[in-house]
Amino acid sequence: MSGLIHRLYRRAARSGADRGSGALALILAAMLFMVIASFVVDTGRAIHQREKAADVAEQAARYAANHLSSADLRSGTVVIDAADCTGNVQAFVGTAGFSGGDVGAARCTAAAGNQVTVEVRLTFTPLLLPAFHGGLTMWGHATAQAVQEQ
């Protein structure tokens, strides 16, 4: 039996049965490189989008804190207009270039006295990893305080 295996091995070696095995290894290595590269690129984009959501949340909180209750301001106290706080945040997020669903998700989570807390959502689709069909969602939270200067 071992003689038969030995003869088949010699025949395969003479006929060039190993041809193309280097190309297969190269294709597999290229595919592995693409998977790693897409992971690195999409992870970097996700980090950037999270930072962008946090930045826009900070700016939206400041914007909402600038809208004060005029009745309370006339009496000498600084109070944020809590009734229209979410509307102010959504208006700012819309001007920041966010999409319609993300604008609707932006809101004030707390508005009391001279302090406001804001929550902003940012949805994005990864460039290279198609596994996330609905996109990824990043949230930004921020708090701002209106102060009266003397």
Backbone as CSV, one residue per row, in Angstrom:
resi,resn,N_x,N_y,N_z,CA_x,CA_y,CA_z,C_x,C_y,C_z
1,MET,0.815,-1.190,0.000,0.000,0.000,0.000,0.858,1.252,0.000
2,SER,1.953,1.231,0.777,2.802,2.407,0.825,3.478,2.647,-0.512
3,GLY,3.712,1.576,-1.303,4.287,1.760,-2.631,3.339,2.508,-3.544
4,LEU,2.058,2.239,-3.449,1.056,2.922,-4.253,1.003,4.400,-3.893
5,ILE,1.034,4.709,-2.598,1.010,6.109,-2.158,2.260,6.823,-2.627
6,HIS,3.385,6.145,-2.564,4.638,6.746,-2.998,4.604,7.049,-4.492
7,ARG,4.082,6.114,-5.301,3.990,6.346,-6.749,3.029,7.489,-7.065
8,LEU,1.888,7.562,-6.358,0.935,8.660,-6.597,1.548,10.000,-6.220
9,TYR,2.308,10.047,-5.154,2.955,11.273,-4.739,3.964,11.740,-5.779
10,ARG,4.770,10.772,-6.316,5.761,11.147,-7.343,5.069,11.627,-8.605
11,ARG,3.987,11.001,-8.981,3.260,11.399,-10.186,2.681,12.805,-10.007
12,ALA,2.117,13.107,-8.817,1.553,14.430,-8.554,2.645,15.490,-8.532
13,ALA,3.807,15.148,-7.998,4.913,16.093,-7.949,5.418,16.409,-9.341
14,ARG,5.446,15.397,-10.234,5.903,15.645,-11.606,4.873,16.444,-12.404
15,SER,3.602,16.260,-12.114,2.582,16.936,-12.918,2.321,18.362,-12.458
16,GLY,2.934,18.822,-11.379,2.773,20.213,-10.927,1.492,20.422,-10.143
17,ALA,1.132,19.492,-9.261,-0.107,19.599,-8.487,-0.064,20.740,-7.471
18,ASP,1.103,21.265,-7.140,1.207,22.352,-6.171,1.012,23.722,-6.812
19,ARG,0.828,23.760,-8.088,0.652,25.058,-8.743,-0.637,25.714,-8.275
20,GLY,-0.563,27.002,-7.978,-1.726,27.751,-7.528,-1.872,27.807,-6.030
21,SER,-1.128,27.036,-5.285,-1.266,27.068,-3.823,-0.768,28.390,-3.256
22,GLY,0.193,29.029,-3.876,0.670,30.348,-3.441,-0.395,31.413,-3.672
23,ALA,-1.121,31.300,-4.792,-2.191,32.256,-5.077,-3.320,32.119,-4.061
24,LEU,-3.622,30.900,-3.680,-4.661,30.677,-2.681,-4.264,31.281,-1.341
25,ALA,-3.019,31.110,-0.954,-2.541,31.694,0.296,-2.586,33.226,0.224
26,LEU,-2.244,33.785,-0.923,-2.285,35.234,-1.104,-3.712,35.760,-1.027
27,ILE,-4.663,35.049,-1.613,-6.062,35.462,-1.568,-6.581,35.422,-0.135
28,LEU,-6.248,34.367,0.598,-6.685,34.271,1.984,-6.065,35.369,2.846
29,ALA,-4.796,35.673,2.615,-4.129,36.739,3.362,-4.751,38.098,3.032
30,ALA,-5.096,38.328,1.773,-5.728,39.588,1.373,-7.102,39.738,2.016
31,MET,-7.841,38.643,2.072,-9.159,38.694,2.708,-9.028,38.995,4.199
32,LEU,-8.068,38.390,4.856,-7.837,38.647,6.272,-7.432,40.103,6.493
33,PHE,-6.589,40.633,5.621,-6.177,42.026,5.711,-7.382,42.954,5.558
34,MET,-8.279,42.660,4.635,-9.462,43.497,4.424,-10.380,43.479,5.642
35,VAL,-10.546,42.326,6.265,-11.387,42.244,7.457,-10.783,43.073,8.587
36,ILE,-9.479,42.963,8.790,-8.818,43.733,9.843,-8.874,45.227,9.527
37,ALA,-8.633,45.594,8.278,-8.680,47.007,7.892,-10.082,47.578,8.075
38,SER,-11.114,46.836,7.696,-12.477,47.336,7.861,-12.823,47.485,9.337
39,PHE,-12.345,46.569,10.162,-12.583,46.690,11.597,-11.924,47.948,12.153
40,VAL,-10.698,48.214,11.755,-9.982,49.397,12.239,-10.659,50.678,11.759
41,VAL,-11.032,50.735,10.486,-11.657,51.939,9.931,-13.014,52.197,10.592
42,ASP,-13.848,51.171,10.686,-15.173,51.368,11.267,-15.119,51.646,12.765
43,THR,-14.164,51.076,13.467,-14.006,51.389,14.884,-13.577,52.837,15.061
44,GLY,-12.675,53.306,14.223,-12.269,54.712,14.268,-13.422,55.650,13.974
45,ARG,-14.238,55.291,12.985,-15.409,56.116,12.677,-16.397,56.120,13.837
46,ALA,-16.578,54.978,14.502,-17.504,54.910,15.626,-17.035,55.811,16.769
47,ILE,-15.750,55.814,17.036,-15.204,56.685,18.081,-15.407,58.149,17.706
48,HIS,-15.160,58.468,16.450,-15.354,59.844,15.981,-16.821,60.263,16.105
49,GLN,-17.740,59.384,15.753,-19.164,59.719,15.825,-19.607,59.898,17.278
50,ARG,-19.054,59.103,18.197,-19.394,59.267,19.612,-18.910,60.622,20.114
51,GLU,-17.699,61.024,19.711,-17.183,62.339,20.101,-18.022,63.459,19.502
52,LYS,-18.469,63.263,18.253,-19.312,64.268,17.598,-20.650,64.391,18.319
53,ALA,-21.244,63.267,18.727,-22.512,63.311,19.455,-22.340,64.039,20.787
54,ALA,-21.251,63.785,21.485,-20.994,64.465,22.755,-20.779,65.965,22.544
55,ASP,-20.074,66.330,21.481,-19.818,67.733,21.186,-21.114,68.469,20.858
56,VAL,-21.951,67.869,20.017,-23.216,68.510,19.656,-24.129,68.587,20.878
57,ALA,-24.087,67.588,21.748,-24.898,67.642,22.973,-24.465,68.809,23.852
58,GLU,-23.167,69.028,23.968,-22.672,70.171,24.762,-23.143,71.492,24.171
59,GLN,-23.045,71.613,22.867,-23.474,72.851,22.222,-24.983,73.045,22.321
60,ALA,-25.741,71.952,22.180,-27.202,72.039,22.293,-27.615,72.408,23.715
61,ALA,-26.903,71.914,24.711,-27.209,72.273,26.095,-26.955,73.764,26.326
62,ARG,-25.865,74.270,25.785,-25.591,75.710,25.914,-26.664,76.527,25.201
63,TYR,-27.080,76.057,24.030,-28.115,76.746,23.259,-29.420,76.775,24.051
64,ALA,-29.793,75.647,24.647,-31.030,75.597,25.439,-30.910,76.450,26.693
65,ALA,-29.718,76.507,27.277,-29.515,77.319,28.485,-29.590,78.810,28.185
66,ASN,-29.393,79.189,26.945,-29.485,80.596,26.570,-30.929,81.067,26.415
67,HIS,-31.869,80.142,26.332,-33.278,80.501,26.196,-33.902,80.524,27.596
68,LEU,-34.037,81.729,28.103,-34.506,81.920,29.474,-35.981,82.292,29.491
69,SER,-36.601,82.046,30.625,-37.990,82.448,30.823,-38.026,83.966,31.006
70,SER,-38.725,84.643,30.109,-38.733,86.107,30.155,-39.464,86.632,31.389
71,ALA,-40.498,85.945,31.841,-41.225,86.399,33.033,-40.330,86.335,34.266
72,ASP,-39.576,85.236,34.414,-38.667,85.118,35.560,-37.494,86.078,35.445
73,LEU,-37.059,86.324,34.219,-35.931,87.241,34.021,-36.313,88.657,34.424
74,ARG,-37.562,89.044,34.173,-38.026,90.382,34.570,-38.044,90.537,36.087
75,SER,-38.283,89.434,36.781,-38.304,89.506,38.246,-36.904,89.384,38.846
76,GLY,-35.892,89.182,37.995,-34.509,89.184,38.469,-33.909,87.810,38.694
77,THR,-34.597,86.753,38.329,-34.032,85.408,38.486,-33.777,84.778,37.122
78,VAL,-32.742,83.953,37.078,-32.374,83.271,35.839,-32.977,81.873,35.871
79,VAL,-33.972,81.642,35.014,-34.642,80.355,34.918,-34.744,79.984,33.449
80,ILE,-34.343,78.761,33.134,-34.396,78.279,31.746,-35.838,77.997,31.366
81,ASP,-36.183,78.318,30.126,-37.522,78.055,29.598,-37.686,76.551,29.383
82,ALA,-38.216,75.879,30.404,-38.342,74.417,30.360,-39.428,73.964,29.397
83,ALA,-40.410,74.797,29.144,-41.524,74.397,28.276,-41.076,74.164,26.845
84,ASP,-40.133,74.953,26.381,-39.685,74.826,24.987,-38.258,74.296,24.894
85,CYS,-37.786,73.664,25.950,-36.398,73.200,25.983,-36.124,72.157,24.894
86,THR,-36.975,71.145,24.790,-36.757,70.104,23.786,-36.845,70.678,22.378
87,GLY,-37.763,71.608,22.153,-37.856,72.260,20.848,-36.589,73.024,20.496
88,ASN,-36.009,73.700,21.491,-34.756,74.425,21.254,-33.616,73.464,20.943
89,VAL,-33.557,72.349,21.664,-32.500,71.360,21.427,-32.658,70.751,20.032
90,GLN,-33.871,70.403,19.647,-34.100,69.817,18.330,-33.789,70.815,17.217
91,ALA,-34.088,72.083,17.448,-33.755,73.105,16.450,-32.247,73.197,16.265
92,PHE,-31.506,73.160,17.370,-30.051,73.228,17.252,-29.487,71.992,16.564
93,VAL,-29.966,70.815,16.949,-29.462,69.568,16.365,-29.767,69.529,14.868
94,GLY,-30.910,70.068,14.463,-31.240,70.139,13.034,-30.286,71.027,12.262
95,THR,-29.872,72.138,12.874,-28.917,73.014,12.192,-27.505,72.442,12.208
96,ALA,-27.256,71.475,13.099,-25.931,70.845,13.167,-25.739,69.804,12.071
97,GLY,-26.785,69.533,11.287,-26.652,68.621,10.162,-27.056,67.185,10.448
98,PHE,-27.750,66.933,11.539,-28.200,65.577,11.848,-29.424,65.232,11.013
99,SER,-29.685,63.930,10.840,-30.820,63.487,10.036,-32.120,63.630,10.820
100,GLY,-33.243,63.432,10.148,-34.555,63.641,10.740,-34.833,62.785,11.959
101,GLY,-34.486,61.506,11.913,-34.718,60.630,13.060,-33.891,61.017,14.262
102,ASP,-32.667,61.458,14.015,-31.798,61.885,15.110,-32.250,63.220,15.693
103,VAL,-32.808,64.084,14.849,-33.332,65.361,15.345,-34.518,65.095,16.270
104,GLY,-35.396,64.174,15.866,-36.555,63.855,16.693,-36.192,63.179,18.003
105,ALA,-35.047,62.507,18.055,-34.624,61.813,19.277,-33.925,62.747,20.260
106,ALA,-33.470,63.902,19.808,-32.802,64.853,20.698,-33.831,65.433,21.662
107,ARG,-33.433,65.559,22.932,-34.397,66.049,23.912,-33.688,66.566,25.157
108,CYS,-34.450,67.318,25.925,-34.017,67.733,27.259,-34.417,66.629,28.222
109,THR,-33.494,66.138,28.979,-33.839,65.126,29.976,-34.169,65.765,31.310
110,ALA,-33.657,66.966,31.534,-33.986,67.700,32.754,-33.765,69.188,32.514
111,ALA,-34.728,69.984,32.950,-34.608,71.437,32.865,-35.268,72.017,34.104
112,ALA,-34.455,72.410,35.056,-34.984,72.957,36.299,-34.108,74.109,36.743
113,GLY,-34.756,75.185,37.073,-34.012,76.353,37.528,-33.130,76.901,36.420
114,ASN,-31.847,77.007,36.703,-30.924,77.542,35.698,-30.057,76.452,35.080
115,GLN,-30.460,75.190,35.190,-29.657,74.078,34.672,-30.484,73.226,33.721
116,VAL,-29.836,72.780,32.658,-30.501,71.944,31.659,-29.584,70.772,31.314
117,THR,-30.184,69.591,31.140,-29.455,68.397,30.724,-30.053,67.922,29.409
118,VAL,-29.173,67.593,28.462,-29.577,67.293,27.092,-29.068,65.919,26.683
119,GLU,-29.851,65.247,25.835,-29.464,63.952,25.271,-29.600,64.041,23.751
120,VAL,-28.546,63.633,23.041,-28.516,63.701,21.581,-28.144,62.336,21.028
121,ARG,-28.843,61.915,19.970,-28.561,60.628,19.315,-27.967,60.886,17.935
122,LEU,-26.979,60.070,17.564,-26.370,60.139,16.237,-26.289,58.732,15.685
123,THR,-26.971,58.492,14.564,-26.973,57.188,13.913,-26.117,57.271,12.657
124,PHE,-25.255,56.263,12.460,-24.432,56.240,11.255,-24.269,54.806,10.787
125,THR,-23.969,54.656,9.510,-23.774,53.342,8.909,-22.288,53.099,8.707
126,PRO,-21.774,51.966,9.157,-20.353,51.669,8.946,-20.025,51.592,7.454
127,LEU,-18.817,51.981,7.111,-18.409,51.982,5.706,-18.160,50.588,5.150
128,LEU,-17.428,49.787,5.889,-16.945,48.536,5.323,-17.585,47.285,5.901
129,LEU,-18.077,47.337,7.110,-18.668,46.143,7.712,-20.179,46.132,7.455
130,PRO,-20.634,45.326,6.527,-22.068,45.332,6.200,-22.923,44.584,7.211
131,ALA,-22.342,44.069,8.277,-23.107,43.300,9.258,-24.099,44.173,10.018
132,PHE,-23.855,45.470,10.092,-24.738,46.384,10.814,-25.672,47.060,9.819
133,HIS,-26.754,46.384,9.452,-27.657,46.903,8.420,-28.394,48.157,8.871
134,GLY,-28.796,48.202,10.137,-29.545,49.347,10.616,-28.673,50.505,11.040
135,GLY,-27.391,50.323,11.052,-26.482,51.371,11.493,-26.196,51.264,12.977
136,LEU,-25.263,52.071,13.407,-24.874,52.126,14.811,-25.396,53.421,15.410
137,THR,-25.715,53.394,16.674,-26.258,54.561,17.358,-25.310,54.984,18.468
138,MET,-24.972,56.254,18.462,-24.139,56.845,19.501,-24.960,57.911,20.224
139,TRP,-24.766,58.017,21.519,-25.495,58.991,22.328,-24.521,59.985,22.943
140,GLY,-24.963,61.223,23.022,-24.205,62.260,23.694,-25.064,62.896,24.776
141,HIS,-24.487,63.137,25.929,-25.194,63.743,27.065,-24.383,64.937,27.543
142,ALA,-25.075,65.993,27.914,-24.379,67.173,28.416,-25.309,67.983,29.317
143,THR,-24.698,68.759,30.187,-25.430,69.632,31.098,-24.838,71.039,30.988
144,ALA,-25.714,72.031,30.959,-25.275,73.435,30.923,-26.047,74.210,31.973
145,GLN,-25.447,75.298,32.384,-26.045,76.113,33.428,-26.029,77.582,32.988
146,ALA,-27.148,78.230,33.131,-27.246,79.661,32.832,-26.901,80.434,34.099
147,VAL,-25.997,81.392,33.953,-25.600,82.189,35.112,-25.833,83.664,34.803
148,GLN,-26.136,84.394,35.845,-26.345,85.825,35.720,-25.074,86.544,36.105
149,GLU,-24.573,87.326,35.201,-23.343,88.088,35.488,-23.719,89.390,36.176
150,GLN,-22.940,89.766,37.128,-23.191,90.999,37.879,-22.469,92.156,37.258
